[in-house]
């Protein structure tokens, strides 16, 4: 019965309100995610300590969220984690670790551009592994992304930030692997897999982390785990169910735009002219590609991609 009711067309006013609610939730997630560089720059902890405490707070939040969401079924959800969830957790955990290490060694803008490029890397991996065809416009977007990253890297080589960019590249690649795994195993509960990822990251980083952290840093790390990561994920999973996937992808570009602005305003961090130019090329490719995808989906009436996405992000 629930599926039948969900499939019924909505009245225009109700559909518009649903879309606004979804767009606001996704935008809220993007804003929350955009604070990663700001919090990393504001804390005095090293990468391992940051990763451990962020993972601990995120794990506690996600376990609480799953318990609240699934009530008596929460234990069954966590016990039901299998190899697909483990693969997603390992790839996401690797991405998280390289993300923080990258933030410690290069500009926030560079890290976020590599993250923004990961869906295009995922498209190539999906073509190689799953046999998914890459459209001509997707191929052009990938080529533009490669050019943009090359321009950005010419700046990093000149400024000696290549190691941070290398970790950022590994971050983008492992995040792309996670995307492909999520497409391959579409019924996986992403929230539970993310929770497993934070648990594994916490165990890996614990031997290298400092447990005695100043109270101010501890508060920031709690915000990092609960607000930036946990609450951001919850808002995104709630919002993406209400709007087309292409629109959600376009809105999340806010994260890439806002993150360098926050650190520039707070700490005067200048990523450099070539880094800005390269980032603009990558962002332009993302925006144009997403708008074209949105137009294509609208023309074909393909809102149906949300069905598997709704299950996968649960």
Backbone as CSV, one residue per row, in Angstrom:
resi,resn,N_x,N_y,N_z,CA_x,CA_y,CA_z,C_x,C_y,C_z
1,UNK,0.830,-1.210,0.000,0.000,0.000,0.000,0.860,1.255,0.000
2,UNK,1.955,1.234,0.810,2.824,2.412,0.891,3.423,2.729,-0.471
3,UNK,3.809,1.663,-1.238,4.398,1.879,-2.542,3.381,2.486,-3.502
4,UNK,2.115,2.039,-3.413,1.071,2.557,-4.286,0.821,4.027,-3.997
5,UNK,0.727,4.382,-2.710,0.507,5.777,-2.327,1.667,6.645,-2.771
6,UNK,2.918,6.129,-2.608,4.105,6.882,-2.972,4.174,7.135,-4.471
7,UNK,3.555,6.204,-5.259,3.629,6.321,-6.708,2.598,7.278,-7.273
8,UNK,1.570,7.636,-6.489,0.537,8.543,-6.971,1.116,9.918,-7.246
9,UNK,0.662,10.577,-8.352,1.170,11.913,-8.659,0.761,12.922,-7.592
10,UNK,1.645,13.884,-7.333,1.376,14.900,-6.328,0.720,16.118,-6.966
11,UNK,-0.079,16.829,-6.180,-0.620,18.102,-6.643,0.527,19.082,-6.838
12,UNK,0.387,20.051,-7.779,1.489,20.990,-8.058,2.039,21.686,-6.817
13,UNK,1.153,22.160,-5.938,1.611,22.859,-4.738,2.375,21.910,-3.815
14,UNK,1.872,20.687,-3.699,2.537,19.698,-2.833,3.886,19.289,-3.428
15,UNK,3.920,19.148,-4.756,5.170,18.782,-5.426,6.209,19.891,-5.263
16,UNK,5.771,21.150,-5.365,6.689,22.278,-5.207,7.230,22.345,-3.785
17,UNK,6.353,22.109,-2.806,6.795,22.120,-1.408,7.763,20.976,-1.138
18,UNK,7.502,19.834,-1.734,8.385,18.674,-1.583,9.761,18.977,-2.176
19,UNK,9.750,19.609,-3.350,11.012,19.943,-4.004,11.806,20.957,-3.171
20,UNK,11.114,22.000,-2.665,11.798,23.013,-1.835,12.414,22.379,-0.603
21,UNK,11.654,21.480,0.027,12.161,20.814,1.232,13.397,19.984,0.900
22,UNK,13.346,19.250,-0.187,14.494,18.441,-0.588,15.699,19.281,-0.951
23,UNK,15.450,20.379,-1.695,16.556,21.256,-2.102,17.211,21.907,-0.893
24,UNK,16.397,22.323,0.077,16.946,22.952,1.281,17.766,21.955,2.102
25,UNK,17.288,20.729,2.190,18.026,19.703,2.942,19.368,19.393,2.277
26,UNK,19.367,19.258,0.950,20.619,18.978,0.235,21.564,20.170,0.342
27,UNK,21.017,21.388,0.224,21.849,22.584,0.376,22.422,22.670,1.789
28,UNK,21.609,22.306,2.790,22.097,22.293,4.165,23.236,21.306,4.343
29,UNK,23.120,20.144,3.688,24.197,19.157,3.744,25.469,19.709,3.111
30,UNK,25.324,20.383,1.972,26.487,20.948,1.287,27.178,22.003,2.148
31,UNK,26.381,22.836,2.815,26.951,23.864,3.700,27.672,23.196,4.871
32,UNK,27.055,22.170,5.453,27.703,21.451,6.566,29.019,20.833,6.104
33,UNK,29.006,20.176,4.960,30.230,19.546,4.442,31.306,20.580,4.128
34,UNK,30.896,21.782,3.741,31.866,22.809,3.339,32.714,23.327,4.495
35,UNK,32.347,22.989,5.727,33.101,23.478,6.888,34.315,22.607,7.208
36,UNK,34.559,21.573,6.418,35.660,20.647,6.727,37.008,21.353,6.799
37,UNK,37.311,22.165,5.797,38.590,22.877,5.794,38.693,23.875,6.921
38,UNK,37.593,24.549,7.204,37.566,25.550,8.279,37.874,24.900,9.621
39,UNK,37.229,23.770,9.915,37.446,23.095,11.196,38.859,22.530,11.261
40,UNK,39.327,21.957,10.145,40.684,21.406,10.122,41.724,22.484,10.389
41,UNK,41.538,23.653,9.798,42.482,24.752,10.006,42.379,25.310,11.432
42,UNK,41.193,25.248,12.034,40.976,25.847,13.352,41.504,24.981,14.489
43,UNK,41.618,23.670,14.251,42.102,22.772,15.310,43.625,22.680,15.279
44,UNK,44.199,22.438,16.448,45.651,22.291,16.534,46.106,20.852,16.548
45,UNK,45.193,19.912,16.301,45.540,18.482,16.354,46.149,18.016,15.036
46,UNK,46.960,16.951,15.116,47.537,16.379,13.901,46.484,15.556,13.167
47,UNK,46.848,15.049,11.985,45.882,14.356,11.136,45.302,13.111,11.810
48,UNK,46.160,12.299,12.477,45.692,11.059,13.095,44.738,11.332,14.248
49,UNK,45.072,12.340,15.055,44.193,12.694,16.175,42.871,13.238,15.668
50,UNK,42.942,14.079,14.645,41.719,14.619,14.047,40.839,13.489,13.519
51,UNK,41.448,12.547,12.819,40.691,11.431,12.252,40.053,10.561,13.334
52,UNK,40.808,10.283,14.403,40.261,9.423,15.457,39.041,10.062,16.125
53,UNK,39.190,11.305,16.578,38.092,11.942,17.297,36.904,12.230,16.390
54,UNK,37.183,12.624,15.156,36.077,12.840,14.220,35.319,11.542,13.996
55,UNK,36.047,10.439,13.815,35.413,9.140,13.591,34.614,8.700,14.810
56,UNK,35.163,8.924,16.000,34.467,8.526,17.225,33.136,9.264,17.359
57,UNK,33.168,10.576,17.201,31.931,11.363,17.339,30.937,11.029,16.232
58,UNK,31.434,10.817,15.000,30.544,10.457,13.894,29.905,9.095,14.133
59,UNK,30.682,8.141,14.668,30.147,6.805,14.957,29.023,6.883,15.983
60,UNK,29.254,7.615,17.062,28.225,7.743,18.101,26.953,8.377,17.541
61,UNK,27.129,9.391,16.700,25.963,10.059,16.106,25.210,9.110,15.181
62,UNK,25.936,8.405,14.314,25.279,7.536,13.343,24.602,6.345,14.006
63,UNK,25.227,5.790,15.064,24.576,4.699,15.800,23.276,5.206,16.435
64,UNK,23.330,6.396,17.012,22.120,6.975,17.592,21.050,7.220,16.543
65,UNK,21.459,7.701,15.362,20.510,7.962,14.288,19.866,6.671,13.790
66,UNK,20.692,5.618,13.594,20.159,4.329,13.126,19.203,3.744,14.160
67,UNK,19.549,3.869,15.452,18.678,3.360,16.513,17.347,4.100,16.530
68,UNK,17.397,5.419,16.315,16.170,6.222,16.308,15.338,5.922,15.066
69,UNK,16.016,5.724,13.946,15.317,5.483,12.684,14.689,4.104,12.610
70,UNK,15.432,3.077,13.031,14.979,1.699,12.851,14.415,1.058,14.119
71,UNK,14.518,1.785,15.253,13.965,1.283,16.506,14.462,-0.135,16.797
72,UNK,13.541,-1.082,16.888,13.911,-2.456,17.258,14.705,-3.149,16.155
73,UNK,14.611,-2.632,14.937,15.330,-3.274,13.843,16.762,-2.794,13.693
74,UNK,17.195,-1.878,14.570,18.537,-1.303,14.432,19.628,-2.353,14.564
75,UNK,19.483,-3.260,15.547,20.497,-4.299,15.752,20.580,-5.202,14.530
76,UNK,19.433,-5.529,13.954,19.409,-6.391,12.769,20.089,-5.711,11.591
77,UNK,19.903,-4.379,11.473,20.531,-3.631,10.392,22.045,-3.696,10.511
78,UNK,22.548,-3.487,11.731,23.992,-3.503,11.940,24.564,-4.910,11.814
79,UNK,23.807,-5.914,12.262,24.267,-7.300,12.134,24.257,-7.759,10.679
80,UNK,23.410,-7.126,9.867,23.261,-7.535,8.476,24.341,-7.010,7.556
81,UNK,25.327,-6.304,8.104,26.413,-5.789,7.275,27.229,-6.932,6.701
82,UNK,27.428,-6.927,5.378,28.156,-8.001,4.716,29.341,-7.483,3.920
83,UNK,29.794,-8.282,2.958,30.964,-7.925,2.162,30.769,-6.644,1.342
84,UNK,29.599,-6.426,0.712,29.422,-5.161,-0.018,29.570,-3.944,0.893
85,UNK,28.955,-4.030,2.087,29.074,-2.919,3.034,30.519,-2.742,3.493
86,UNK,31.225,-3.856,3.676,32.624,-3.782,4.080,33.466,-3.115,2.992
87,UNK,33.212,-3.472,1.739,33.939,-2.850,0.635,33.688,-1.352,0.563
88,UNK,32.429,-0.954,0.731,32.082,0.475,0.729,32.729,1.171,1.913
89,UNK,32.697,0.520,3.078,33.282,1.112,4.283,34.789,1.292,4.136
90,UNK,35.464,0.289,3.582,36.924,0.382,3.414,37.297,1.486,2.433
91,UNK,36.568,1.581,1.326,36.877,2.623,0.345,36.557,4.004,0.908
92,UNK,35.443,4.121,1.633,35.098,5.414,2.209,36.051,5.777,3.343
93,UNK,36.449,4.781,4.149,37.405,5.036,5.219,38.740,5.509,4.671
94,UNK,39.211,4.885,3.587,40.446,5.324,2.936,40.299,6.760,2.446
95,UNK,39.141,7.048,1.864,38.875,8.404,1.376,38.905,9.412,2.514
96,UNK,38.300,9.047,3.645,38.282,9.955,4.799,39.683,10.258,5.299
97,UNK,40.499,9.223,5.409,41.855,9.417,5.929,42.694,10.286,4.992
98,UNK,42.623,9.991,3.701,43.386,10.789,2.736,42.849,12.209,2.647
99,UNK,41.551,12.374,2.883,40.932,13.702,2.875,41.541,14.590,3.958
100,UNK,41.620,14.072,5.179,42.164,14.866,6.284,43.661,15.089,6.110
101,UNK,44.392,14.056,5.694,45.833,14.224,5.470,46.074,15.249,4.367
102,UNK,45.262,15.193,3.326,45.385,16.162,2.247,45.120,17.581,2.718
103,UNK,44.097,17.751,3.559,43.782,19.082,4.084,44.931,19.648,4.919
104,UNK,45.672,18.755,5.571,46.794,19.205,6.393,48.008,19.611,5.559
105,UNK,48.061,19.191,4.278,49.273,19.385,3.496,49.107,20.220,2.238
106,UNK,47.891,20.549,1.862,47.687,21.383,0.679,46.493,22.293,0.920
107,UNK,46.148,23.093,-0.068,45.057,24.050,0.117,43.707,23.336,0.133
108,UNK,42.749,23.934,0.811,41.395,23.376,0.874,40.799,23.292,-0.530
109,UNK,41.049,24.305,-1.337,40.506,24.328,-2.699,40.969,23.114,-3.496
110,UNK,42.258,22.790,-3.406,42.786,21.646,-4.160,42.123,20.345,-3.738
111,UNK,41.977,20.135,-2.430,41.365,18.897,-1.935,39.938,18.773,-2.436
112,UNK,39.189,19.854,-2.359,37.781,19.811,-2.763,37.613,19.612,-4.256
113,UNK,38.546,20.119,-5.056,38.455,19.905,-6.500,38.659,18.435,-6.837
114,UNK,39.611,17.784,-6.179,39.791,16.346,-6.395,38.542,15.584,-5.974
115,UNK,37.921,16.005,-4.889,36.691,15.353,-4.444,35.577,15.567,-5.457
116,UNK,35.485,16.791,-5.982,34.441,17.091,-6.957,34.605,16.290,-8.238
117,UNK,35.857,15.961,-8.572,36.129,15.211,-9.802,35.842,13.722,-9.664
118,UNK,35.632,13.238,-8.443,35.488,11.793,-8.216,34.324,11.153,-8.974
119,UNK,33.171,11.827,-9.180,32.123,11.175,-9.982,32.555,10.867,-11.402
120,UNK,33.412,11.711,-11.978,33.904,11.439,-13.321,34.874,10.259,-13.314
121,UNK,35.685,10.154,-12.260,36.554,8.989,-12.108,35.687,7.735,-11.948
122,UNK,34.605,7.870,-11.193,33.682,6.744,-11.003,33.067,6.320,-12.332
123,UNK,32.794,7.280,-13.219,32.226,6.947,-14.529,33.192,6.080,-15.332
124,UNK,34.488,6.405,-15.254,35.498,5.603,-15.955,35.585,4.217,-15.330
125,UNK,35.599,4.142,-13.993,35.669,2.841,-13.313,34.430,1.995,-13.607
126,UNK,33.268,2.639,-13.645,32.030,1.906,-13.946,32.045,1.376,-15.378
127,UNK,32.662,2.114,-16.280,32.809,1.652,-17.665,33.728,0.426,-17.730
128,UNK,34.830,0.481,-16.973,35.790,-0.623,-16.988,35.249,-1.859,-16.273
129,UNK,34.532,-1.659,-15.155,34.108,-2.776,-14.307,32.697,-3.247,-14.625
130,UNK,31.760,-2.302,-14.721,30.358,-2.659,-14.886,29.887,-2.595,-16.334
131,UNK,30.755,-2.086,-17.213,30.370,-1.981,-18.618,29.395,-0.861,-18.903
132,UNK,29.256,0.106,-17.979,28.357,1.243,-18.199,28.966,2.180,-19.239
133,UNK,28.186,2.540,-20.223,28.669,3.400,-21.297,28.831,4.831,-20.816
134,UNK,29.927,5.461,-21.207,30.146,6.876,-20.903,29.648,7.682,-22.093
135,UNK,28.705,8.582,-21.858,28.122,9.374,-22.939,29.149,10.353,-23.509
136,UNK,28.921,10.849,-24.737,29.840,11.846,-25.308,30.012,13.073,-24.425
137,UNK,28.911,13.560,-23.837,29.038,14.740,-22.967,29.779,14.395,-21.684
138,UNK,29.635,13.148,-21.234,30.412,12.710,-20.076,31.894,12.646,-20.395
139,UNK,32.222,12.169,-21.594,33.627,12.110,-22.017,34.240,13.500,-22.080
140,UNK,33.484,14.470,-22.619,33.975,15.852,-22.687,34.180,16.423,-21.289
141,UNK,33.256,16.106,-20.382,33.388,16.593,-19.001,34.623,15.998,-18.333
142,UNK,34.899,14.719,-18.603,36.081,14.072,-18.029,37.350,14.717,-18.574
143,UNK,37.398,14.987,-19.880,38.564,15.636,-20.481,38.771,17.035,-19.904
144,UNK,37.673,17.778,-19.725,37.777,19.125,-19.130,38.290,19.036,-17.699
145,UNK,37.851,18.023,-16.969,38.313,17.829,-15.591,39.806,17.536,-15.541
146,UNK,40.281,16.687,-16.462,41.709,16.368,-16.527,42.513,17.637,-16.805
147,UNK,42.037,18.461,-17.734,42.724,19.724,-18.048,42.755,20.638,-16.829
148,UNK,41.608,20.764,-16.148,41.534,21.620,-14.964,42.479,21.173,-13.867
149,UNK,42.545,19.861,-13.631,43.449,19.339,-12.599,44.905,19.554,-13.003
150,UNK,45.200,19.411,-14.303,46.572,19.648,-14.778,46.997,21.095,-14.536
151,UNK,46.086,22.031,-14.792,46.374,23.453,-14.536,46.603,23.674,-13.043
152,UNK,45.745,23.081,-12.215,45.862,23.212,-10.769,47.173,22.613,-10.270
153,UNK,47.564,21.459,-10.810,48.780,20.793,-10.359,50.043,21.565,-10.738
154,UNK,50.009,22.313,-11.832,51.164,23.127,-12.192,51.453,24.149,-11.105
155,UNK,50.399,24.605,-10.433,50.558,25.539,-9.320,51.093,24.829,-8.084
156,UNK,50.602,23.606,-7.831,51.046,22.855,-6.656,52.512,22.456,-6.766
157,UNK,52.941,22.087,-7.975,54.347,21.748,-8.181,55.241,22.934,-7.867
158,UNK,54.803,24.114,-8.279,55.599,25.324,-8.044,55.655,25.680,-6.566
159,UNK,54.600,25.323,-5.797,54.524,25.712,-4.387,54.890,24.572,-3.433
160,UNK,55.297,23.424,-3.977,55.716,22.317,-3.129,54.589,21.649,-2.370
161,UNK,53.367,21.643,-2.948,52.221,21.037,-2.264,51.823,19.715,-2.904
162,UNK,52.760,19.101,-3.629,52.415,17.934,-4.426,52.002,16.746,-3.571
163,UNK,52.607,16.576,-2.357,52.246,15.442,-1.512,50.807,15.548,-1.026
164,UNK,50.406,16.745,-0.655,49.012,16.935,-0.252,48.053,16.644,-1.390
165,UNK,48.445,17.044,-2.611,47.603,16.772,-3.766,47.581,15.284,-4.103
166,UNK,48.691,14.583,-3.836,48.729,13.139,-4.075,47.738,12.423,-3.162
167,UNK,47.733,12.785,-1.881,46.750,12.204,-0.959,45.327,12.570,-1.383
168,UNK,45.156,13.789,-1.892,43.831,14.219,-2.356,43.393,13.395,-3.562
169,UNK,44.352,13.066,-4.437,44.033,12.241,-5.603,43.618,10.832,-5.171
170,UNK,44.329,10.273,-4.182,43.948,8.952,-3.658,42.572,9.022,-3.011
171,UNK,42.315,10.140,-2.316,40.991,10.357,-1.732,39.904,10.320,-2.798
172,UNK,40.126,11.052,-3.904,39.136,11.073,-4.974,38.943,9.712,-5.615
173,UNK,40.048,8.964,-5.790,39.970,7.631,-6.395,39.211,6.662,-5.493
174,UNK,39.523,6.656,-4.200,38.837,5.743,-3.277,37.364,6.114,-3.126
175,UNK,37.057,7.413,-3.188,35.653,7.843,-3.141,34.927,7.368,-4.398
176,UNK,35.620,7.414,-5.545,35.034,6.921,-6.794,34.759,5.426,-6.709
177,UNK,35.678,4.673,-6.091,35.469,3.236,-5.896,34.214,3.000,-5.056
178,UNK,34.032,3.818,-4.024,32.845,3.694,-3.190,31.569,3.930,-4.008
179,UNK,31.595,4.934,-4.890,30.430,5.229,-5.733,30.088,4.030,-6.620
180,UNK,31.123,3.429,-7.227,30.894,2.294,-8.120,30.367,1.089,-7.329
181,UNK,30.916,0.850,-6.151,30.417,-0.246,-5.324,28.958,-0.027,-4.939
182,UNK,28.615,1.227,-4.640,27.228,1.539,-4.283,26.303,1.325,-5.474
183,UNK,26.782,1.579,-6.677,25.980,1.323,-7.870,25.865,-0.180,-8.130
184,UNK,26.942,-0.898,-7.842,26.929,-2.353,-8.077,26.003,-3.059,-7.089
185,UNK,26.017,-2.611,-5.826,25.183,-3.215,-4.783,24.169,-2.166,-4.328
186,UNK,23.094,-2.071,-5.072,22.178,-0.939,-4.924,21.290,-1.017,-3.690
187,UNK,21.183,-2.183,-3.073,20.314,-2.309,-1.895,21.065,-2.121,-0.584
188,UNK,22.329,-1.742,-0.670,23.123,-1.537,0.535,22.617,-0.309,1.294
189,UNK,22.545,-0.419,2.611,22.226,0.733,3.455,23.478,1.592,3.605
190,UNK,23.485,2.764,2.956,24.675,3.604,2.965,24.955,4.178,4.349
191,UNK,23.921,4.508,5.097,24.138,5.043,6.438,24.864,4.031,7.317
192,UNK,24.442,2.768,7.240,25.094,1.719,8.020,26.520,1.499,7.542
193,UNK,26.738,1.550,6.214,28.090,1.383,5.678,28.993,2.528,6.113
194,UNK,28.445,3.755,6.157,29.225,4.900,6.625,29.586,4.742,8.101
195,UNK,28.651,4.203,8.865,28.908,3.958,10.285,30.046,2.952,10.453
196,UNK,30.016,1.894,9.653,31.105,0.907,9.693,32.430,1.559,9.300
197,UNK,32.389,2.466,8.325,33.608,3.161,7.892,34.207,3.997,9.021
198,UNK,33.375,4.686,9.762,33.886,5.502,10.862,34.440,4.630,11.991
199,UNK,33.809,3.468,12.221,34.326,2.544,13.238,35.717,2.047,12.839
200,UNK,35.863,1.605,11.587,37.150,1.099,11.113,38.217,2.186,11.143
201,UNK,37.849,3.405,10.736,38.804,4.516,10.747,39.256,4.837,12.164
202,UNK,38.323,4.769,13.103,38.678,5.005,14.501,39.678,3.993,15.028
203,UNK,39.462,2.706,14.699,40.387,1.659,15.155,41.765,1.803,14.517
204,UNK,41.797,2.152,13.223,43.074,2.280,12.518,43.892,3.448,13.069
205,UNK,43.234,4.552,13.375,43.950,5.765,13.793,44.212,5.827,15.295
206,UNK,43.531,5.003,16.095,43.683,5.058,17.551,45.140,4.931,18.025
207,UNK,45.940,3.979,17.486,47.317,3.848,17.992,48.190,5.085,17.754
208,UNK,47.820,5.920,16.792,48.638,7.085,16.440,48.051,8.397,16.955
209,UNK,46.878,8.329,17.566,46.176,9.545,17.981,46.545,9.951,19.404
210,UNK,46.396,11.233,19.679,46.555,11.766,21.031,45.186,11.790,21.695
211,UNK,45.088,11.135,22.850,43.801,11.087,23.544,43.585,12.311,24.425
212,UNK,44.681,12.959,24.823,44.571,14.184,25.612,44.512,15.366,24.651
213,UNK,43.307,15.905,24.464,43.078,16.988,23.515,42.538,18.203,24.262
214,UNK,43.009,19.417,23.969,42.474,20.620,24.620,40.963,20.721,24.430
215,UNK,40.251,21.227,25.435,38.783,21.294,25.353,38.266,22.015,24.112
216,UNK,38.928,23.109,23.732,38.482,23.844,22.550,38.563,22.994,21.290
217,UNK,39.672,22.259,21.137,39.816,21.377,19.982,38.810,20.238,20.029
218,UNK,38.534,19.737,21.245,37.584,18.633,21.382,36.188,19.060,20.918
219,UNK,35.812,20.282,21.257,34.509,20.801,20.812,34.467,20.886,19.288
220,UNK,35.543,21.388,18.689,35.596,21.492,17.235,35.556,20.113,16.579
221,UNK,36.249,19.143,17.164,36.256,17.789,16.612,34.885,17.127,16.758
222,UNK,34.177,17.450,17.837,32.806,16.956,17.986,31.907,17.532,16.893
223,UNK,32.081,18.822,16.611,31.325,19.449,15.517,31.691,18.806,14.181
224,UNK,32.963,18.467,14.039,33.445,17.838,12.815,32.749,16.499,12.586
225,UNK,32.675,15.677,13.642,32.086,14.356,13.505,30.574,14.367,13.458
226,UNK,29.963,15.160,14.353,28.496,15.169,14.472,27.855,16.074,13.429
227,UNK,28.327,17.322,13.352,27.685,18.289,12.472,28.116,18.163,11.034
228,UNK,29.439,18.289,10.791,29.927,18.301,9.407,29.685,16.965,8.715
229,UNK,29.970,15.862,9.412,29.850,14.562,8.765,28.494,13.900,9.004
230,UNK,28.167,13.647,10.262,26.952,12.896,10.579,25.676,13.603,10.166
231,UNK,25.492,14.844,10.642,24.264,15.570,10.336,24.198,15.912,8.856
232,UNK,25.369,16.191,8.242,25.392,16.446,6.808,24.889,15.245,6.027
233,UNK,25.333,14.054,6.411,24.884,12.830,5.746,23.384,12.618,5.923
234,UNK,22.872,12.862,7.124,21.441,12.675,7.387,20.611,13.638,6.538
235,UNK,21.025,14.908,6.472,20.290,15.880,5.653,20.312,15.490,4.184
236,UNK,21.477,15.024,3.709,21.569,14.664,2.294,20.680,13.463,1.978
237,UNK,20.741,12.418,2.814,19.940,11.219,2.540,18.446,11.518,2.594
238,UNK,18.035,12.477,3.444,16.626,12.857,3.505,16.239,13.698,2.296
239,UNK,17.116,14.623,1.908,16.790,15.538,0.823,16.839,14.909,-0.550
240,UNK,17.782,13.979,-0.773,17.966,13.417,-2.114,16.791,12.526,-2.513
241,UNK,15.988,12.110,-1.557,14.798,11.315,-1.865,13.687,12.167,-2.467
242,UNK,13.783,13.488,-2.291,12.675,14.366,-2.663,12.894,15.123,-3.963
243,UNK,14.116,15.099,-4.501,14.416,15.847,-5.718,15.177,14.956,-6.693
244,UNK,15.197,15.304,-7.986,15.953,14.506,-8.967,17.434,14.454,-8.623
245,UNK,18.067,13.346,-8.982,19.477,13.156,-8.662,20.352,14.242,-9.270
246,UNK,20.037,14.663,-10.518,20.836,15.699,-11.176,20.769,17.011,-10.405
247,UNK,19.593,17.339,-9.895,19.447,18.576,-9.116,20.241,18.488,-7.821
248,UNK,20.195,17.325,-7.180,20.965,17.141,-5.944,22.460,17.298,-6.218
249,UNK,22.915,16.717,-7.325,24.321,16.846,-7.679,24.726,18.280,-7.927
250,UNK,23.855,19.041,-8.564,24.155,20.447,-8.839,24.215,21.258,-7.539
251,UNK,23.289,20.996,-6.631,23.258,21.741,-5.370,24.503,21.454,-4.529
252,UNK,24.982,20.209,-4.553,26.137,19.870,-3.722,27.430,20.525,-4.206
253,UNK,27.418,21.114,-5.409,28.571,21.891,-5.864,28.839,23.057,-4.904
254,UNK,27.804,23.451,-4.156,27.970,24.500,-3.140,29.131,24.199,-2.193
255,UNK,29.301,22.926,-1.862,30.380,22.549,-0.948,31.738,22.971,-1.499
256,UNK,31.966,22.686,-2.781,33.250,22.990,-3.406,33.475,24.499,-3.508
257,UNK,32.388,25.237,-3.693,32.497,26.695,-3.803,32.722,27.332,-2.440
258,UNK,31.970,26.877,-1.441,31.996,27.535,-0.128,33.237,27.197,0.692
259,UNK,33.719,25.943,0.611,34.828,25.521,1.477,36.057,26.426,1.361
260,UNK,36.541,26.770,0.146,37.691,27.677,0.066,37.377,29.092,0.532
261,UNK,36.103,29.486,0.380,35.718,30.839,0.817,35.821,30.957,2.332
262,UNK,35.370,29.925,3.060,35.430,29.970,4.530,36.871,30.135,5.029
263,UNK,37.799,29.348,4.464,39.189,29.433,4.946,39.863,30.718,4.471
264,UNK,39.410,31.237,3.349,39.945,32.528,2.887,39.498,33.653,3.827
265,UNK,38.211,33.636,4.210,37.689,34.658,5.121,38.294,34.535,6.511
266,UNK,38.455,33.303,6.997,38.921,33.099,8.376,40.442,33.152,8.507
267,UNK,41.149,32.629,7.510,42.600,32.491,7.650,43.393,33.128,6.513
268,UNK,42.700,33.741,5.568,43.391,34.386,4.454,44.097,33.401,3.545
269,UNK,43.622,32.171,3.472,44.277,31.155,2.640,43.987,31.410,1.167
270,UNK,45.040,31.665,0.395,44.924,31.925,-1.035,45.418,30.699,-1.803
271,UNK,44.546,29.992,-2.522,44.980,28.776,-3.226,45.887,29.056,-4.417
272,UNK,45.925,30.296,-4.903,46.764,30.625,-6.054,45.947,30.777,-7.326
273,UNK,46.455,31.591,-8.252,45.715,31.908,-9.475,45.462,30.674,-10.330
274,UNK,46.512,29.873,-10.545,46.343,28.696,-11.395,45.441,27.651,-10.739
275,UNK,45.506,27.556,-9.415,44.604,26.626,-8.718,43.151,27.070,-8.877
276,UNK,42.912,28.381,-8.796,41.554,28.902,-8.984,41.091,28.663,-10.410
277,UNK,41.992,28.902,-11.386,41.637,28.679,-12.786,41.334,27.209,-13.046
278,UNK,42.195,26.320,-12.560,41.956,24.889,-12.738,40.668,24.446,-12.064
279,UNK,40.426,24.962,-10.859,39.192,24.632,-10.147,37.966,25.132,-10.885
280,UNK,38.065,26.313,-11.489,36.940,26.865,-12.256,36.620,25.987,-13.464
281,UNK,37.665,25.453,-14.109,37.448,24.553,-15.255,36.716,23.291,-14.810
282,UNK,37.169,22.711,-13.687,36.526,21.487,-13.173,35.084,21.776,-12.764
283,UNK,34.865,22.861,-12.026,33.507,23.210,-11.603,32.609,23.486,-12.801
284,UNK,33.167,24.176,-13.803,32.395,24.431,-15.013,31.970,23.148,-15.686
285,UNK,32.891,22.169,-15.748,32.566,20.876,-16.348,31.462,20.171,-15.566
286,UNK,31.554,20.237,-14.248,30.542,19.594,-13.403,29.176,20.231,-13.602
287,UNK,29.130,21.560,-13.571,27.856,22.273,-13.666,27.210,22.055,-15.036
288,UNK,27.996,22.213,-16.103,27.448,22.027,-17.448,26.964,20.591,-17.638
289,UNK,27.775,19.626,-17.217,27.391,18.223,-17.353,26.122,17.922,-16.572
290,UNK,26.024,18.453,-15.352,24.845,18.189,-14.524,23.597,18.828,-15.124
291,UNK,23.728,20.043,-15.645,22.587,20.704,-16.283,22.120,19.925,-17.511
292,UNK,23.080,19.395,-18.287,22.714,18.593,-19.454,22.023,17.305,-19.031
293,UNK,22.528,16.684,-17.958,21.893,15.473,-17.441,20.481,15.769,-16.954
294,UNK,20.326,16.910,-16.294,19.009,17.299,-15.794,18.039,17.498,-16.949
295,UNK,18.525,18.149,-18.008,17.683,18.380,-19.180,17.287,17.067,-19.837
296,UNK,18.248,16.148,-19.955,17.979,14.845,-20.560,16.974,14.053,-19.733
297,UNK,17.163,14.072,-18.402,16.240,13.347,-17.521,14.838,13.916,-17.601
298,UNK,14.752,15.264,-17.674,13.454,15.907,-17.773,12.771,15.597,-19.088
299,UNK,13.568,15.524,-20.169,13.000,15.262,-21.482,12.492,13.832,-21.604
300,UNK,13.164,12.898,-20.940,12.775,11.486,-21.039,11.845,11.063,-19.916
301,UNK,11.612,11.990,-18.954,10.771,11.646,-17.810,11.438,10.702,-16.858
302,UNK,12.761,10.700,-16.856,13.505,9.739,-16.037,13.734,10.264,-14.662
303,UNK,12.676,10.294,-13.888,12.884,10.569,-12.480,13.083,9.292,-11.713
304,UNK,12.973,8.175,-12.465,12.975,6.886,-11.812,14.260,6.462,-11.212
305,UNK,15.357,7.112,-11.556,16.616,6.728,-10.951,16.616,6.872,-9.462
306,UNK,15.624,7.583,-8.951,15.569,7.799,-7.516,15.189,6.544,-6.753
307,UNK,14.574,5.564,-7.421,14.127,4.386,-6.697,15.274,3.664,-6.032
308,UNK,16.311,3.324,-6.833,17.450,2.629,-6.231,18.196,3.540,-5.302
309,UNK,18.241,4.857,-5.630,18.966,5.789,-4.771,18.306,5.862,-3.402
310,UNK,16.966,5.802,-3.372,16.262,5.889,-2.100,16.654,4.704,-1.217
311,UNK,16.713,3.510,-1.802,17.093,2.335,-1.019,18.549,2.415,-0.588
312,UNK,19.396,2.820,-1.535,20.830,2.758,-1.297,21.251,3.735,-0.196
313,UNK,20.595,4.873,-0.118,21.011,5.881,0.853,20.308,5.728,2.182
314,UNK,19.470,4.727,2.293,18.716,4.570,3.539,19.630,4.336,4.724
